[in-house]
Amino acid sequence: MKLYYSDGSPFARKVRIVLAEKGLAFESDVANGLRTPETIAAPTLAVPVLEDGALRLWESDLIVDYLLRTYPDAKPAVADRAQPPLSPWLARPDRHWQDMATLAAIATCAASIVNLRLMASDGITPANSDYLARQKARIERCLDWLEETVTDDGFAPGWFSIMDIAFICPMIFCETRAIMAWRGRPRLEALVARHQARPSLLATPLNTLPPLVSRYMVQRLPAAGTVSP
Ligand SMILES: N[C@@H](CCC(=O)N[C@@H](CS)C(=O)NCC(=O)O)C(=O)O
């Protein structure tokens, strides 16, 4: 397998954590900051992208779903029995739609967090852009909903779930990049704290450099306030 990623990407980190949790070996094609469109092997122009033989996949949740289904028995050489195991599914079979809705809320929240970060590089912030103010409001609303949804034992008690991982990665990104304050939500804070010493998290730190905004993106940005969906 080969994974294309940036080592600052919270979406790629989710995939890297799952690969580490399952002890799956892969070749890394890693870049710091945003890649130029010509160097991304996906129509989405975003990383992570996974190649497994002839198959090429993009979108982190899809990649994780593929890994869980394709390598169900993969385990790390040494498993720590004191820690909850990685969930074998994206969503609990008996709560499929609820968990998929949770994952969708987390993914939307994460995308808005990354948008705030990238646009700040151009001086566009919630203070001077109605569109970014709406994205910030979306993040707050998602976080409030997630705080109501999560339990004292994570999103799927007894498991280190993909929902847990998908939440932790962008919140660490949000904090280390000083994008916005998100704490003050005790259950979500406890979830992030609980897993920080897990080997798969320690093995996949985000880079300490802020991601770069490519000239391609800057040249094509319409003026603030005129963006259509
Ligand atoms: N929904 C995608 C988001 C991926 C994403 O936004 N990746 C960022 C890096 S954090 C990227 O490559 N952005 C390039 C761009 O937006 O042009 C996923 O879950 O994989």
The ligand as a Gaussian input file, in Angstrom:
#p B3LYP/6-31G(d) Opt

LIG

0 1
 N      -13.000000      15.169000       3.044000
 C      -11.611000      14.948000       2.788000
 C      -10.838000      16.201000       3.169000
 C       -9.372000      16.105000       2.780000
 C       -8.697000      17.464000       2.852000
 O       -9.330000      18.516000       2.930000
 N       -7.371000      17.428000       2.808000
 C       -6.619000      18.657000       2.794000
 C       -5.412000      18.541000       3.671000
 S       -5.906000      18.663000       5.369000
 C       -6.158000      18.920000       1.382000
 O       -5.486000      18.117000       0.795000
 N       -6.595000      20.052000       0.845000
 C       -6.236000      20.448000      -0.472000
 C       -7.232000      21.421000      -1.036000
 O       -8.272000      21.641000      -0.394000
 O       -6.953000      21.929000      -2.107000
 C      -11.119000      13.722000       3.530000
 O      -11.750000      13.347000       4.528000
 O      -10.142000      13.092000       3.096000

